[in-house]
Amino acid sequence: MTGRLVGKPAVISGRAAGLGRVTSLLFAKEGACVAIIDLQFKLIV
């Protein structure tokens, strides 16, 4: 990864599955400080 998002905040909703999950993982790998929100809490933990 290139670290393009190092130190930048990101709030992602719908993180438990699908596109939200993939997006949050990629943002984190790029160095972003990721806050995740989802109604399906059991899938996040």
C-alpha positions in Angstrom: 0.0 0.0 0.0 1.1 3.6 -0.6 0.0 5.3 2.6 -2.1 7.8 0.7 -4.5 8.3 3.7 -2.0 8.4 6.6 -3.4 10.5 9.4 -6.7 11.3 7.6 -10.0 10.6 9.3 -12.7 8.4 7.7 -16.2 7.6 8.9 -17.7 4.6 7.2 -21.3 3.4 7.7 -22.5 -0.1 6.8 -19.1 -1.6 7.7 -20.3 -5.1 8.7 -20.6 -6.5 5.2 -20.2 -5.8 1.5 -18.8 -2.6 0.1 -18.6 -0.9 3.6 -16.4 -3.7 4.9 -14.0 -3.7 1.9 -13.8 0.1 2.0 -13.0 0.3 5.7 -10.3 -2.4 5.4 -8.7 -0.7 2.4 -8.8 2.8 4.1 -7.1 1.3 7.2 -4.4 -0.4 5.1 -3.7 3.0 3.5 -3.2 4.5 7.0 -6.5 6.3 7.6 -8.0 6.6 11.1 -11.2 4.7 10.5 -14.4 5.0 12.5 -17.0 2.3 11.6 -20.7 2.4 12.1 -23.2 -0.4 11.5 -26.5 -1.7 12.9 -25.2 -5.3 12.7 -22.7 -5.0 15.6 -22.3 -8.8 15.8 -20.7 -8.9 12.4 -18.1 -6.2 13.2 -16.7 -7.7 16.4 
